[in-house]
Amino acid sequence: MGKSRGLGLEKLSAAQVETLQHVFAHRSSKEIARIMGVSPHTVDERLRRAIRLLGVQSRIEAARLVAGNTSPSAYQPLIYQPSELAHGSVAPDEETALSGMGQTGAFSIGYPFPTNARPINTHGLRERIIWPILIAFGTIMAFAALYAVLLGLGAMLT
């Protein structure tokens, strides 16, 4: 990165720097908007202006530039890394939430909806395949039970 790119850092507003730090932490525009209490469009506009001021091509380059110049000792690669792996250890109450429904082991899956302990979707491929199958199976069982009840009522009334 040349010196011309580093000259725009002092022109960035505090909100733009904070937004770029969230980008560096692998957050989407919607997540950043929710954290900062603004709309996703505002987040995108802040990023566009920051990119223009810094003279870079993408939000990732801008985030790297800001992270490299604001805290040079903190290095974090811009690749997806689940929060369980990034921090190295999981808190005990968080462990229960991550394992899903209080179970641990090979067959534990998380809830298919957000909870207080897990507000964002962190499901892997296994959970994304298993949940629709479980929902379809439950629906089939419910209709089979309803059909059995209707057959029983029909038999009683005839």
C-alpha positions as CSV (number, residue, x, y, z in Angstrom):
1,M,0.0,0.0,0.0
2,G,1.4,3.3,-1.0
3,K,1.6,6.5,0.9
4,S,-1.3,8.0,-1.1
5,R,-3.7,5.5,0.4
6,G,-2.6,6.2,4.0
7,L,-3.3,10.0,3.6
8,G,-7.1,9.5,3.7
9,L,-7.2,8.0,7.1
10,E,-7.3,11.3,9.0
11,K,-10.2,12.4,6.8
12,L,-12.4,9.5,7.9
13,S,-15.2,10.2,10.4
14,A,-15.4,8.3,13.7
15,A,-18.5,6.5,12.3
16,Q,-16.7,5.5,9.2
17,V,-13.8,4.1,11.2
18,E,-16.1,2.2,13.4
19,T,-18.0,0.8,10.4
20,L,-14.7,-0.4,8.8
21,Q,-13.7,-2.0,12.1
22,H,-17.0,-4.0,12.0
23,V,-16.2,-4.9,8.4
24,F,-12.8,-6.2,9.5
25,A,-14.6,-8.3,12.2
26,H,-16.5,-10.1,9.3
27,R,-19.9,-8.4,9.9
28,S,-22.4,-7.8,7.1
29,S,-24.0,-4.4,6.5
30,K,-27.2,-5.6,8.2
31,E,-25.3,-6.7,11.3
32,I,-23.3,-3.5,11.4
33,A,-26.5,-1.5,11.1
34,R,-28.1,-3.4,13.9
35,I,-25.1,-2.8,16.2
36,M,-24.7,0.9,15.3
37,G,-28.4,1.6,15.4
38,V,-28.6,2.9,11.8
39,S,-30.1,1.6,8.5
40,P,-28.1,-0.8,6.2
41,H,-28.2,1.9,3.6
42,T,-26.4,4.3,5.9
43,V,-23.8,1.7,6.6
44,D,-23.3,1.1,2.8
45,E,-23.1,4.9,2.2
46,R,-20.4,5.3,4.9
47,L,-18.4,2.5,3.4
48,R,-18.7,4.0,-0.1
49,R,-17.5,7.4,1.1
50,A,-14.6,5.7,3.1
51,I,-13.6,3.7,0.1
52,R,-13.5,6.9,-2.0
53,L,-11.5,8.8,0.6
54,L,-9.0,6.0,1.0
55,G,-8.6,5.4,-2.7
56,V,-9.1,1.6,-2.5
57,Q,-11.2,-0.7,-4.5
58,S,-13.2,-2.6,-1.9
59,R,-14.6,-2.5,1.6
60,I,-12.2,-5.3,2.6
61,E,-9.1,-3.3,1.4
62,A,-10.4,-0.2,3.3
63,A,-11.0,-2.3,6.5
64,R,-7.5,-3.8,6.2
65,L,-6.0,-0.3,5.8
66,V,-7.9,1.1,8.8
67,A,-7.2,-2.0,11.0
68,G,-3.5,-1.9,10.0
69,N,-3.1,1.8,11.0
70,T,-5.3,2.0,14.0
71,S,-4.1,-1.0,15.9
72,P,-1.0,-2.6,14.2
73,S,-0.6,-5.2,16.9
74,A,-4.1,-6.7,16.3
75,Y,-4.0,-8.9,13.3
76,Q,-7.1,-10.7,12.1
77,P,-7.2,-12.3,8.6
78,L,-10.3,-11.4,6.6
79,I,-11.6,-15.0,6.2
80,Y,-14.7,-16.6,7.6
81,Q,-13.9,-18.1,11.0
82,P,-16.7,-19.2,13.4
83,S,-16.8,-17.4,16.7
84,E,-16.2,-20.7,18.5
85,L,-12.8,-21.1,16.8
86,A,-11.8,-17.4,16.8
87,H,-11.9,-17.1,20.6
88,G,-10.4,-20.5,21.4
89,S,-12.9,-21.4,24.1
90,V,-16.6,-21.2,24.6
91,A,-18.3,-20.1,27.8
92,P,-20.3,-22.8,29.6
93,D,-23.7,-21.1,29.0
94,E,-22.8,-20.4,25.4
95,E,-21.7,-24.0,25.0
96,T,-25.2,-25.2,25.8
97,A,-26.7,-22.8,23.4
98,L,-24.3,-23.8,20.6
99,S,-24.8,-27.5,21.1
100,G,-28.6,-26.9,20.8
101,M,-31.4,-28.0,23.1
102,G,-29.0,-28.8,25.9
103,Q,-27.6,-31.9,24.1
104,T,-24.0,-32.5,23.3
105,G,-22.5,-35.1,21.0
106,A,-22.7,-36.1,17.4
107,F,-26.5,-35.6,17.1
108,S,-26.9,-32.2,18.6
109,I,-28.2,-29.4,16.4
110,G,-29.1,-25.9,17.3
111,Y,-32.5,-24.3,17.0
112,P,-33.5,-23.2,13.5
113,F,-34.4,-19.7,14.8
114,P,-32.5,-16.9,16.6
115,T,-32.2,-17.0,20.4
116,N,-30.6,-14.6,22.9
117,A,-27.5,-16.8,23.2
118,R,-27.3,-17.2,19.4
119,P,-28.7,-14.1,17.7
120,I,-27.2,-14.9,14.3
121,N,-27.3,-17.9,12.0
122,T,-24.2,-20.0,12.6
123,H,-25.6,-23.3,11.3
124,G,-23.4,-25.5,9.2
125,L,-24.4,-27.6,6.3
126,R,-25.5,-30.5,8.5
127,E,-28.1,-28.4,10.4
128,R,-29.2,-26.7,7.2
129,I,-30.0,-30.1,5.7
130,I,-31.4,-31.8,8.9
131,W,-33.9,-29.1,9.9
132,P,-36.0,-29.1,6.7
133,I,-36.1,-32.9,6.9
134,L,-37.2,-32.9,10.5
135,I,-39.9,-30.3,9.7
136,A,-41.1,-32.3,6.8
137,F,-41.2,-35.5,8.9
138,G,-43.1,-33.7,11.7
139,T,-45.6,-32.4,9.1
140,I,-46.2,-35.8,7.7
141,M,-46.7,-37.3,11.2
142,A,-49.2,-34.5,12.1
143,F,-51.2,-35.2,8.9
144,A,-51.1,-38.9,9.5
145,A,-52.4,-38.4,13.1
146,L,-55.2,-36.1,11.8
147,Y,-56.1,-38.7,9.1
148,A,-56.2,-41.5,11.7
149,V,-58.5,-39.4,13.9
150,L,-60.8,-38.6,11.0
151,L,-60.9,-42.3,10.1
152,G,-61.8,-43.2,13.7
153,L,-64.5,-40.6,13.8
154,G,-65.9,-41.8,10.5
155,A,-66.0,-45.4,11.8
156,M,-67.8,-44.3,14.9
157,L,-70.4,-42.3,13.1
158,T,-71.3,-45.1,10.6
